[in-house]
Amino acid sequence: MKHLIIGNSAAGTAAAEAIRENDPTAEIVMLSKDATFFSRCQLHLVASGKRPSAKTRFVPQNWAEHYGIEVRFGQHATAVNALQKKVLCSHGENIDYDRLLLATGASSLTPPIEGIEGPGVFGLRNLEDAEGIYKQIMGRRHVAIIGAGLVGCELAEALVEAGHTSVTIIEIAPHPLPLQLEERTGERMLRLMVDHGIDMICRDSVTAILRDSQGEPTAVRLKTGREIPADLVVCAAGVRPNIDLFAPLGAIGHRGIVIDSGGRTSVPDIFAAGDVTESCDSTVGRVMPSAIWPAARRQGRVAGINMSGGDESLTEHTGLKTSAVLCGTPLVSLGPVFDPHPSWQKQIYEHTDSRGRLCTKVCYSDQNGSLAAAVLWGDISLSGLYAEAIIHKHPLGDLAPSAIPDYRLQAVV
Ligand SMILES: Cc1cc2nc3c(=O)[nH]c(=O)nc-3n(C[C@H](O)[C@H](O)[C@H](O)COP(=O)(O)OP(=O)(O)OC[C@H]3O[C@@H](n4cnc5c(N)ncnc54)[C@H](O)[C@@H]3O)c2cc1C
């Protein structure tokens, strides 16, 4: 049995490991257009110079030999022939397969902004993006980041901590991390980032990147008409799943390749996993994309088991789980905090810990009183319990933060 895996990141490596564990004799070939293994979660550290690229490797040096996997770096798959079971590569070679895994991830979204194409504007998805930012930023004075999602915020923090004094984030929503935080914690994060030295502009958007006669960026123009100096621009405004290989073959959902709970696509013997997919999210009970590393690993593992003859199902999948430490504050966001159902009730519990830090637990409960979403701020203990409760629809009363000494109910909305 020959397994072909396209993508060498979270989903692809997890699948390869699972296939090898299940089938010691299978042939496993992995293709990647990347030049090496690296963790995307650390790219902001490379871009700011806080971590060298080599330190972002997330598998041991002997990983491929250990698992008996033929890894072909620098190879771009350009088409899949599902009838002949072949994948065409950019240099003309056709590689055949018995089972194929598409673990092609996602790319930075390029919003339709005047002047966005050209030098001095970067996404942050690949090692080349991060290294490009690091190389160019030395000679630049003003950095503008489009989007205050996790990637934009982590990059801004890393740049300021590395000594860059003019870093501005422009965000269309009223506060940073609009997918992860609600009003109270979002406002608090906004103040924290400003205190950290990051210039935050919310409720506005970039309409144009202005350039000098050499074509280099000089400023960004906002919808409100303001112009912000910027000689380097990073676009962190979301991602687009890399579906091009599969789009001519089978079912694409709203944005990604639709898979079942076993990682199967609508085409026989073609599986998919990770950021390129859409599947049922247990916290909301509907099909949606997920864009987090642990979910990609779990999906990859399940797909790998099923590709190699097993029978595994991912029953508790969610991409709506973020944990981060930003500006010194640990936080966890669980479930659809960005889109609470109008019937949900929001309860806010707070306490000040022994070090004087304000800790908050924001809990959304549905009409049955079950926990539906939560934000844990400052104190992220018990986040696993909260995640379990959301997936299994346990009553909020079973783990109400008031049961934890010192937390007090501050507001019910
Ligand atoms: C800056 C940054 C910070 C992040 N921080 C976090 C975090 O803190 N926590 C978290 O959970 N997640 C984080 N993420 C998200 C996380 O990195 C992704 O969810 C994860 O990488 C998805 O893994 P994947 O295997 O699905 O795809 P990807 O990591 O996108 O990998 C896709 C692979 O497919 C290859 N490929 C694509 N197309 C082709 C082709 N045609 N031919 C050959 N190869 C191809 C690529 O080269 C790559 O190897 C972050 C992402 C970024 C960019």
The ligand as a Tripos MOL2 file, in Angstrom:
@<TRIPOS>MOLECULE
LIG
   53    58     1     0     0
SMALL
NO_CHARGES

@<TRIPOS>ATOM
      1 C1          2.0040   33.1160   12.8770 C.3       1 LIG1
      2 C2          1.0830   31.9910   13.2640 C.ar      1 LIG1
      3 C3          0.8690   31.7300   14.6100 C.ar      1 LIG1
      4 C4          0.0240   30.6790   14.9770 C.ar      1 LIG1
      5 N1         -0.1520   30.4350   16.3040 N.ar      1 LIG1
      6 C5         -0.9100   29.3890   16.6790 C.ar      1 LIG1
      7 C6         -1.0640   29.0690   18.0570 C.ar      1 LIG1
      8 O1         -0.5250   29.7470   18.9360 O.2       1 LIG1
      9 N2         -1.8280   27.9860   18.3880 N.ar      1 LIG1
     10 C7         -2.4360   27.2150   17.4320 C.ar      1 LIG1
     11 O2         -3.1070   26.2390   17.7800 O.2       1 LIG1
     12 N3         -2.3160   27.5020   16.1170 N.ar      1 LIG1
     13 C8         -1.5700   28.5630   15.7160 C.ar      1 LIG1
     14 N4         -1.4310   28.8440   14.3830 N.ar      1 LIG1
     15 C9         -2.1650   28.0160   13.4040 C.3       1 LIG1
     16 C10        -1.4140   26.7080   13.1030 C.3       1 LIG1
     17 O3         -0.1050   27.0100   12.7090 O.3       1 LIG1
     18 C11        -2.1570   25.9590   12.0090 C.3       1 LIG1
     19 O4         -3.4450   25.6240   12.4960 O.3       1 LIG1
     20 C12        -1.4230   24.6770   11.5970 C.3       1 LIG1
     21 O5         -0.1490   24.9750   11.0860 O.3       1 LIG1
     22 C13        -2.2290   23.9200   10.5480 C.3       1 LIG1
     23 O6         -1.5000   22.8100   10.1380 O.3       1 LIG1
     24 P1         -1.7830   22.0880    8.7370 P.3       1 LIG1
     25 O7         -0.9270   20.8810    8.7260 O.co2     1 LIG1
     26 O8         -3.2320   21.9210    8.5370 O.co2     1 LIG1
     27 O9         -1.3350   23.1250    7.5960 O.3       1 LIG1
     28 P2         -0.0930   24.0850    7.4000 P.3       1 LIG1
     29 O10         0.6560   24.2770    8.6650 O.co2     1 LIG1
     30 O11        -0.5970   25.2910    6.6990 O.co2     1 LIG1
     31 O12         0.8490   23.2690    6.4020 O.3       1 LIG1
     32 C14         0.4690   22.9930    5.0740 C.3       1 LIG1
     33 C15         1.5750   22.2260    4.3870 C.3       1 LIG1
     34 O13         1.1750   21.9010    3.0540 O.3       1 LIG1
     35 C16         2.2140   22.2220    2.1370 C.3       1 LIG1
     36 N5          1.5750   22.4860    0.8390 N.ar      1 LIG1
     37 C17         0.4900   23.2700    0.5910 C.ar      1 LIG1
     38 N6          0.1540   23.2050   -0.7150 N.ar      1 LIG1
     39 C18         1.0430   22.3640   -1.2950 C.ar      1 LIG1
     40 C19         1.2260   21.8770   -2.6190 C.ar      1 LIG1
     41 N7          0.3940   22.2300   -3.6090 N.pl3     1 LIG1
     42 N8          2.2530   21.0370   -2.8690 N.ar      1 LIG1
     43 C20         3.0980   20.6520   -1.8790 C.ar      1 LIG1
     44 N9          2.9680   21.0730   -0.5960 N.ar      1 LIG1
     45 C21         1.9540   21.9080   -0.3110 C.ar      1 LIG1
     46 C22         2.9050   23.4110    2.7730 C.3       1 LIG1
     47 O14         4.2030   23.5450    2.2590 O.3       1 LIG1
     48 C23         2.8800   22.9810    4.2450 C.3       1 LIG1
     49 O15         3.9010   22.0630    4.5130 O.3       1 LIG1
     50 C24        -0.6080   29.8920   13.9810 C.ar      1 LIG1
     51 C25        -0.3860   30.1670   12.6230 C.ar      1 LIG1
     52 C26         0.4420   31.2040   12.2660 C.ar      1 LIG1
     53 C27         0.6690   31.4650   10.8060 C.3       1 LIG1
@<TRIPOS>BOND
     1     1     2 1
     2     2     3 ar
     3     2    52 ar
     4     3     4 ar
     5     4     5 ar
     6     4    50 ar
     7     5     6 ar
     8     6     7 ar
     9     6    13 1
    10     7     8 2
    11     7     9 ar
    12     9    10 ar
    13    10    11 2
    14    10    12 ar
    15    12    13 ar
    16    13    14 ar
    17    14    15 1
    18    14    50 ar
    19    15    16 1
    20    16    17 1
    21    16    18 1
    22    18    19 1
    23    18    20 1
    24    20    21 1
    25    20    22 1
    26    22    23 1
    27    23    24 1
    28    24    25 2
    29    24    26 1
    30    24    27 1
    31    27    28 1
    32    28    29 2
    33    28    30 1
    34    28    31 1
    35    31    32 1
    36    32    33 1
    37    33    34 1
    38    33    48 1
    39    34    35 1
    40    35    36 1
    41    35    46 1
    42    36    37 ar
    43    36    45 ar
    44    37    38 ar
    45    38    39 ar
    46    39    40 ar
    47    39    45 ar
    48    40    41 1
    49    40    42 ar
    50    42    43 ar
    51    43    44 ar
    52    44    45 ar
    53    46    47 1
    54    46    48 1
    55    48    49 1
    56    50    51 ar
    57    51    52 ar
    58    52    53 1
@<TRIPOS>SUBSTRUCTURE
     1 LIG1         1 GROUP 0 **** ****
